Amino acid sequence: MALAGLGLTIYVIFHMLGNLQVFEGPHAFNSYAAFLRDMPILLWTARIGLLSIVVLHIVLATQVSLHNHRARPIGYAIHRYRQASFASRTMMVSGMVLLLFIVFHLLHLTAEVIGSPTSDRVDAEGYRDVYGKVILAFQNPLVVALYLVGQLGLGLHLSHAVSSSLQTLGLEHAALDRLFKAAGPAIALLVVLGNVGIILAVFLGIVRP
């Protein structure tokens, strides 16, 4: 589960970095999207691989949760958290929020089942106008609100998951413990700020058609 989680974390980071090209304008963003589509074998291999990792991660997380419940079917009479962070205590909730957000995101911007289809639109250079699709999507306040909730779930989940995964894999050292513990919140903050920056920049009219 730790390895699957770290693999997904790496993808999320690169996904965010790629999407930041929206700030460079339609040419850069649409060219980036066209570059990905021009390698269908690689693209679909990545999609199938990511889907497999997501399913594996969910299955293993469910097994771990059930194992923990069987180990102690009766809860503590009094809960007093000494070290457990809010993110660690809400991993199941943030995971569910994140799963629902992923499904919505795929139906919205990838499959275009939700919202107005824009797959037939092209820009001045003949590229599929993915930039215009993103601009149109984040002009809707409801869509923006749903994406912000999704980023909250992503941030909470990453904040604990990354540090916990490093610890699970045995990457502990007295001199680096603080660095490993800070890795999760730092990566979560980086990814969420990047994604939220894109959403709000479009919604507030900073990034325009």
Protein Blocks (a to p, Z undefined) as FASTA:
>chain_A
ZZmmmmmmmmmmmmmmmmmmmmnojklmmmmmmmmmmmmmlmmmmmmmmmmmmmmmmmmm
mmmmmmmmmmmmbacfbdcdfklcfklmmmmmmmmmmmmmmmmmmmmmmnomgocdfklp
ccfkopacfklmmmmmmmpmklmmmmmmmmmmmmmmmmmmmmmmmmmnopacfklmmmmm
mmmmmmmmmmmmmmmmmmmmmmnomacZZ
